[in-house]
Amino acid sequence: MTPCSCGRSCDNGCAVADRAVPRAAGKPKPAAGARHRYRAQLHPGAWWLWALALGTAATRTTNPLLLALLVAASAYVVATHRSPAPWARSYAAFVRLGLAVLLVRLLFAVALGTPVPGTHTLFTLPEIPLPHWAQGIRLGGRVTAEALVFAGYDGLKLATLLICVGAANALASPSRLLKSLPGALYETGVAVVVALTFAPHLIADVRRLRAARRLRGRPDRGVRGLLQVGLPVLEGALERSVALAAAMESRGYGRTAEVPARVRRTTAALTLGGLLGVCAGTYGLLTAEGGTYGLPVLLAGVAAALAGLRLGGRRSLRTRYRPDPWGVRAWLVAGSGVAVAALLALASARAPDALHPGVVPLVAPAFPLWPALAVLPALLPAFVVPRAPEVPRIPEEPS
């Protein structure tokens, strides 16, 4: 037997694996960039906090110029830092979804009307009379420019929120995000991650099938192409679901450890009480009467919920392989998004006319200078987060 590096004499192939294999000329060392590629990646939770903070900032204004700045900032960061993985291509789909939401909001304003009065009539649709119990709702009638502008501002705010969520989907790896969740939220996190990866996988399947049909000279557009592509996509989704279920079952998904009954009751009480405290504290901060007790109740609810999650993690039998570190760059990325949300919330309280342009009378939206400058910290991740090193391509050896 040949002695190997483990200090024993074995025939498991260790000696063969430990021998130095000569490297072919011209080939780069495989561990040159791969060793630090994992460390160069940012914590996925930082990307989600950054994106959700931008979405929160979008809810504080209806100014289309500021909303366009938020969309441009998220698009620039995504264009510079997204990976070539299939799930990173979902940003364009969320942009289309946001445009669809804006269009639907305008169509509802035309068909059902809005409570905004207006004097600039664009056109008049035939109005359908409704019974007395449906007062406040109309079908058809006069369509004014003020109503359309109001609906456009409202739909653009929701579209910006969806685009910010799409930026988080394109930048944060769902599998790494699931690995970073606490043990008490692991099962819920699996369901959320599977739901979030549905759209990217669906888009990748549609692109692959359309490319295959084009190579075969078959139509890939129109109703016929959609029907021919839809069935294979559905079949692939079902096969992927069955494979995922089998993999989860083989890995012991859903098993829990034996925990005393008093620990389970304490965990449930802390989690439920913490969530109620968060709701009550948030409601207090949003109302004028609850400004004194809102923040203490919110902090107490967050502390109780975190304690409940900490205790609930004892039931989860799982380990983490190479956990993602939360470093200085993660704090900078998350802090930049929170700073944008806080500054726009302050601006909405100090200068509500600039962040919420009026529609009656109909005026052009102004460009507020310092709220626009408050959006600039959203670009910080594009400069402080290094791009993932590209994997070098190894040239093929001549046959």
C-alpha positions as CSV (number, residue, x, y, z in Angstrom):
1,M,0.0,0.0,0.0
2,T,1.1,3.5,-0.7
3,P,1.2,6.0,2.2
4,C,-0.9,9.1,1.6
5,S,-1.1,12.5,3.1
6,C,-3.7,11.5,5.7
7,G,-0.9,9.7,7.7
8,R,-2.3,6.2,7.0
9,S,-1.7,3.5,4.4
10,C,-4.9,3.2,2.4
11,D,-5.9,2.3,-1.1
12,N,-8.8,4.8,-1.4
13,G,-7.1,6.8,-4.1
14,C,-5.7,9.5,-1.8
15,A,-2.2,8.9,-3.0
16,V,-3.2,9.2,-6.6
17,A,-5.2,12.4,-5.9
18,D,-2.2,13.9,-4.0
19,R,0.3,13.5,-6.8
20,A,1.2,16.7,-8.6
21,V,-0.4,16.8,-12.0
22,P,1.6,18.8,-14.5
23,R,-0.2,21.8,-15.9
24,A,-0.5,22.2,-19.6
25,A,1.3,25.2,-21.1
26,G,-0.8,28.3,-21.5
27,K,-3.5,27.2,-18.9
28,P,-4.0,29.6,-16.0
29,K,-4.0,28.4,-12.5
30,P,-7.6,27.3,-11.6
31,A,-7.4,28.7,-8.1
32,A,-6.1,32.1,-9.1
33,G,-9.4,33.9,-9.0
34,A,-11.7,31.2,-7.7
35,R,-10.3,31.4,-4.2
36,H,-11.5,35.0,-3.6
37,R,-14.5,34.9,-5.8
38,Y,-16.8,33.8,-3.0
39,R,-15.5,36.5,-0.6
40,A,-15.9,39.2,-3.3
41,Q,-19.6,38.6,-3.4
42,L,-21.8,40.8,-1.3
43,H,-24.2,39.5,1.2
44,P,-27.6,39.0,-0.5
45,G,-29.5,40.6,2.4
46,A,-27.6,43.8,1.8
47,W,-29.0,43.9,-1.8
48,W,-32.5,43.3,-0.6
49,L,-32.3,45.9,2.1
50,W,-31.0,48.4,-0.5
51,A,-33.7,47.6,-3.0
52,L,-36.6,47.6,-0.4
53,A,-35.4,50.9,0.9
54,L,-35.5,52.4,-2.6
55,G,-39.0,51.0,-2.9
56,T,-39.9,52.6,0.4
57,A,-38.5,55.9,-0.9
58,A,-40.7,55.5,-4.0
59,T,-43.8,55.3,-1.9
60,R,-43.0,58.7,-0.4
61,T,-43.4,60.7,-3.6
62,T,-45.5,60.9,-6.8
63,N,-43.1,63.3,-8.6
64,P,-42.3,61.5,-11.9
65,L,-38.9,63.1,-12.1
66,L,-37.8,61.7,-8.7
67,L,-39.3,58.3,-9.5
68,A,-37.4,58.3,-12.8
69,L,-34.2,59.0,-10.8
70,L,-34.9,56.0,-8.6
71,V,-35.4,53.8,-11.6
72,A,-32.3,55.1,-13.3
73,A,-30.2,54.5,-10.1
74,S,-31.4,50.9,-9.7
75,A,-30.9,50.2,-13.4
76,Y,-27.3,51.5,-13.4
77,V,-26.4,49.3,-10.4
78,V,-28.0,46.3,-12.0
79,A,-26.3,46.9,-15.3
80,T,-22.8,47.1,-13.6
81,H,-23.1,44.3,-11.0
82,R,-25.5,41.6,-12.1
83,S,-24.1,38.2,-12.8
84,P,-24.6,36.1,-16.0
85,A,-26.8,33.6,-14.0
86,P,-30.3,32.9,-15.4
87,W,-32.0,34.4,-12.3
88,A,-30.1,37.7,-12.9
89,R,-32.0,38.3,-16.2
90,S,-35.3,39.0,-14.6
91,Y,-34.8,42.7,-14.3
92,A,-36.2,43.4,-17.8
93,A,-39.2,41.3,-17.0
94,F,-40.0,43.4,-13.9
95,V,-39.6,46.6,-16.0
96,R,-42.2,45.3,-18.4
97,L,-44.4,44.3,-15.5
98,G,-44.1,47.9,-14.1
99,L,-45.1,49.3,-17.5
100,A,-48.0,46.9,-17.7
101,V,-49.2,48.1,-14.2
102,L,-48.9,51.7,-15.3
103,L,-51.0,51.0,-18.5
104,V,-53.6,49.1,-16.5
105,R,-53.9,51.9,-14.0
106,L,-54.5,54.4,-16.9
107,L,-57.1,52.1,-18.4
108,F,-59.0,51.8,-15.1
109,A,-58.9,55.6,-14.8
110,V,-60.5,55.9,-18.3
111,A,-63.1,53.1,-17.8
112,L,-64.0,53.6,-14.2
113,G,-63.1,57.2,-13.6
114,T,-61.3,58.9,-10.6
115,P,-62.6,61.1,-7.9
116,V,-60.3,63.9,-9.1
117,P,-62.3,66.8,-10.7
118,G,-61.1,68.3,-13.9
119,T,-61.9,71.0,-16.4
120,H,-59.7,69.8,-19.3
121,T,-61.9,67.2,-21.1
122,L,-60.1,65.0,-23.5
123,F,-63.0,62.8,-24.7
124,T,-66.3,61.4,-23.5
125,L,-67.2,57.7,-23.5
126,P,-70.7,56.3,-23.4
127,E,-71.7,56.0,-19.8
128,I,-73.5,52.9,-18.5
129,P,-76.0,53.7,-15.7
130,L,-75.5,51.7,-12.5
131,P,-77.9,51.0,-9.6
132,H,-78.1,53.2,-6.5
133,W,-76.0,50.8,-4.4
134,A,-73.0,51.3,-6.7
135,Q,-72.8,55.1,-6.2
136,G,-69.3,56.4,-6.5
137,I,-68.5,54.1,-9.4
138,R,-69.1,54.9,-13.0
139,L,-68.5,53.1,-16.3
140,G,-67.5,55.5,-19.1
141,G,-68.3,59.1,-19.1
142,R,-66.1,62.2,-19.3
143,V,-62.3,61.6,-19.2
144,T,-60.2,64.6,-18.1
145,A,-56.5,65.3,-18.3
146,E,-56.4,65.8,-14.6
147,A,-57.7,62.3,-14.0
148,L,-55.2,60.7,-16.3
149,V,-52.3,62.6,-14.8
150,F,-53.4,61.6,-11.3
151,A,-53.7,57.9,-12.4
152,G,-50.3,58.2,-14.2
153,Y,-48.6,59.5,-11.0
154,D,-50.1,56.7,-8.9
155,G,-49.3,53.9,-11.4
156,L,-45.7,55.2,-11.8
157,K,-45.2,55.0,-8.1
158,L,-46.3,51.3,-8.0
159,A,-44.2,50.6,-11.2
160,T,-41.1,52.0,-9.5
161,L,-41.7,49.8,-6.5
162,L,-41.9,46.7,-8.7
163,I,-38.7,47.7,-10.6
164,C,-36.8,48.1,-7.3
165,V,-37.9,44.6,-6.2
166,G,-36.7,43.4,-9.6
167,A,-33.3,44.9,-9.0
168,A,-33.1,42.8,-5.8
169,N,-34.0,39.7,-7.8
170,A,-31.3,40.4,-10.3
171,L,-28.5,41.2,-7.8
172,A,-29.1,38.7,-4.9
173,S,-28.7,35.0,-5.4
174,P,-31.9,33.2,-4.1
175,S,-29.9,30.2,-2.9
176,R,-27.4,32.4,-0.9
177,L,-30.3,34.4,0.5
178,L,-32.0,31.2,1.7
179,K,-28.8,30.1,3.3
180,S,-28.5,33.4,5.2
181,L,-32.0,33.2,6.8
182,P,-32.3,32.2,10.5
183,G,-33.3,28.7,11.2
184,A,-36.8,29.5,12.3
185,L,-37.6,31.0,8.9
186,Y,-35.9,28.3,6.9
187,E,-39.0,26.5,5.7
188,T,-40.8,29.8,5.0
189,G,-37.7,31.0,3.2
190,V,-37.7,27.9,1.0
191,A,-41.2,28.6,-0.2
192,V,-40.4,32.3,-0.8
193,V,-37.2,31.4,-2.7
194,V,-39.0,28.9,-4.9
195,A,-41.7,31.5,-5.7
196,L,-39.1,34.2,-6.5
197,T,-37.1,31.9,-8.8
198,F,-40.3,30.9,-10.8
199,A,-40.2,34.0,-13.0
200,P,-36.5,33.8,-13.9
201,H,-36.7,30.1,-14.7
202,L,-39.9,30.7,-16.8
203,I,-38.1,33.5,-18.8
204,A,-35.1,31.3,-19.4
205,D,-37.3,28.4,-20.6
206,V,-39.2,30.7,-23.0
207,R,-36.0,32.1,-24.5
208,R,-34.5,28.7,-24.9
209,L,-37.6,27.3,-26.6
210,R,-38.0,30.3,-28.9
211,A,-34.4,30.0,-30.0
212,A,-34.9,26.3,-30.7
213,R,-38.0,27.0,-32.8
214,R,-36.1,29.7,-34.8
215,L,-33.3,27.3,-35.5
216,R,-35.9,24.8,-36.9
217,G,-37.6,27.5,-39.0
218,R,-40.8,27.5,-37.0
219,P,-42.7,30.6,-35.9
220,D,-42.0,31.8,-32.4
221,R,-44.2,34.9,-32.3
222,G,-47.9,35.5,-32.3
223,V,-50.7,33.4,-30.9
224,R,-49.5,30.2,-32.7
225,G,-45.9,30.6,-31.4
226,L,-47.2,31.3,-27.9
227,L,-49.3,28.1,-27.9
228,Q,-46.5,26.0,-29.2
229,V,-44.1,27.3,-26.6
230,G,-46.5,27.3,-23.6
231,L,-46.9,23.5,-23.4
232,P,-43.2,22.7,-23.2
233,V,-42.7,25.4,-20.7
234,L,-45.5,24.0,-18.5
235,E,-44.0,20.5,-18.9
236,G,-40.6,21.7,-17.9
237,A,-42.0,23.5,-14.8
238,L,-43.8,20.3,-13.7
239,E,-40.7,18.3,-14.1
240,R,-38.6,20.8,-12.2
241,S,-41.2,20.8,-9.4
242,V,-41.1,17.0,-9.1
243,A,-37.3,17.0,-9.1
244,L,-37.3,19.8,-6.4
245,A,-39.7,17.8,-4.2
246,A,-37.6,14.7,-4.5
247,A,-34.4,16.6,-3.6
248,M,-36.1,18.2,-0.6
249,E,-37.4,14.9,0.6
250,S,-34.0,13.2,0.2
251,R,-32.4,16.0,2.3
252,G,-34.8,15.7,5.2
253,Y,-36.8,18.9,4.5
254,G,-39.3,19.6,7.3
255,R,-37.7,17.6,10.1
256,T,-37.5,19.3,13.5
257,A,-35.6,18.7,16.6
258,E,-37.2,17.7,20.0
259,V,-37.7,21.0,21.9
260,P,-39.3,21.2,25.4
261,A,-42.9,22.4,25.4
262,R,-42.1,25.5,27.5
263,V,-39.6,26.6,24.9
264,R,-42.2,26.2,22.1
265,R,-44.7,28.2,24.1
266,T,-42.2,30.9,24.8
267,T,-41.1,31.0,21.2
268,A,-44.7,31.4,20.0
269,A,-45.5,34.1,22.6
270,L,-42.4,36.1,21.7
271,T,-42.9,35.9,18.0
272,L,-46.6,36.7,18.1
273,G,-46.2,39.5,20.6
274,G,-43.3,40.9,18.6
275,L,-45.3,41.0,15.4
276,L,-48.2,42.7,17.2
277,G,-45.8,45.2,18.6
278,V,-44.3,45.9,15.2
279,C,-47.8,46.5,13.8
280,A,-48.8,48.7,16.7
281,G,-45.6,50.7,16.6
282,T,-45.8,51.2,12.9
283,Y,-49.4,52.4,13.2
284,G,-48.3,54.8,16.0
285,L,-45.6,56.3,13.8
286,L,-48.0,56.8,10.9
287,T,-50.6,58.6,13.1
288,A,-50.2,62.0,14.7
289,E,-51.6,60.9,18.1
290,G,-49.2,57.9,18.4
291,G,-45.9,59.7,17.8
292,T,-44.9,59.4,21.5
293,Y,-45.4,55.7,21.9
294,G,-44.9,54.5,18.4
295,L,-41.1,54.2,18.3
296,P,-40.7,52.5,21.8
297,V,-43.4,50.0,20.9
298,L,-41.8,49.3,17.5
299,L,-38.4,48.7,19.0
300,A,-39.8,46.4,21.7
301,G,-41.7,44.4,19.1
302,V,-38.6,44.0,16.9
303,A,-36.6,42.8,20.0
304,A,-39.3,40.3,21.0
305,A,-39.6,39.0,17.4
306,L,-35.8,38.6,17.1
307,A,-35.8,36.7,20.4
308,G,-38.6,34.5,19.2
309,L,-36.7,33.7,16.0
310,R,-33.6,33.0,18.0
311,L,-35.4,30.4,20.1
312,G,-37.3,29.0,17.1
313,G,-34.0,28.3,15.4
314,R,-33.3,25.5,17.9
315,R,-35.9,23.3,16.1
316,S,-34.1,23.5,12.8
317,L,-31.5,20.8,12.2
318,R,-29.3,22.5,9.6
319,T,-25.8,23.7,9.2
320,R,-24.3,26.4,7.1
321,Y,-21.4,25.8,4.7
322,R,-19.3,28.9,4.2
323,P,-21.8,31.5,5.6
324,D,-21.8,34.8,3.9
325,P,-20.0,37.5,5.9
326,W,-21.7,40.8,6.6
327,G,-18.8,43.2,6.1
328,V,-18.2,46.9,5.6
329,R,-19.5,46.9,2.0
330,A,-22.7,45.3,3.1
331,W,-23.2,48.1,5.7
332,L,-22.5,50.7,3.1
333,V,-24.9,49.2,0.6
334,A,-27.8,48.8,3.1
335,G,-27.0,52.2,4.6
336,S,-27.2,53.9,1.2
337,G,-30.7,52.6,0.6
338,V,-31.9,53.5,4.1
339,A,-30.4,57.0,3.7
340,V,-32.4,57.6,0.5
341,A,-35.6,56.4,2.2
342,A,-35.0,58.5,5.2
343,L,-34.1,61.7,3.2
344,L,-37.2,61.3,1.0
345,A,-39.4,60.7,4.0
346,L,-38.0,63.9,5.5
347,A,-38.5,65.8,2.3
348,S,-42.1,64.6,2.0
349,A,-42.8,66.1,5.4
350,R,-40.8,69.3,4.8
351,A,-41.8,70.0,1.2
352,P,-44.9,68.0,0.3
353,D,-45.8,70.2,-2.7
354,A,-42.5,69.4,-4.4
355,L,-42.8,65.6,-3.8
356,H,-46.5,65.5,-4.6
357,P,-47.2,67.7,-7.6
358,G,-50.8,68.9,-7.8
359,V,-53.1,68.0,-10.6
360,V,-55.9,70.5,-9.9
361,P,-55.0,73.0,-11.3
362,L,-52.9,71.0,-13.8
363,V,-49.3,72.1,-13.5
364,A,-46.0,70.6,-14.7
365,P,-44.0,68.8,-11.9
366,A,-41.1,70.8,-10.5
367,F,-37.6,69.4,-10.1
368,P,-36.8,69.7,-6.4
369,L,-33.0,70.1,-6.0
370,W,-32.2,68.6,-2.6
371,P,-34.6,65.7,-2.8
372,A,-33.0,64.9,-6.2
373,L,-29.6,65.0,-4.5
374,A,-30.9,62.7,-1.8
375,V,-31.4,60.0,-4.5
376,L,-27.7,60.0,-5.4
377,P,-26.6,57.8,-2.5
378,A,-28.5,55.0,-4.2
379,L,-25.6,54.8,-6.7
380,L,-23.1,54.1,-3.9
381,P,-23.2,50.2,-4.5
382,A,-21.9,50.7,-8.0
383,F,-18.7,52.1,-6.7
384,V,-18.0,50.4,-3.4
385,V,-18.9,46.8,-4.4
386,P,-16.3,45.1,-6.6
387,R,-17.6,43.3,-9.6
388,A,-17.4,39.5,-9.5
389,P,-14.2,38.3,-11.2
390,E,-14.8,36.6,-14.5
391,V,-13.9,33.0,-14.8
392,P,-11.0,32.8,-17.3
393,R,-11.6,30.7,-20.4
394,I,-9.2,27.8,-20.7
395,P,-8.1,27.4,-24.4
396,E,-8.7,24.0,-25.8
397,E,-5.8,21.7,-26.5
398,P,-5.1,20.8,-30.1
399,S,-6.2,17.3,-30.9
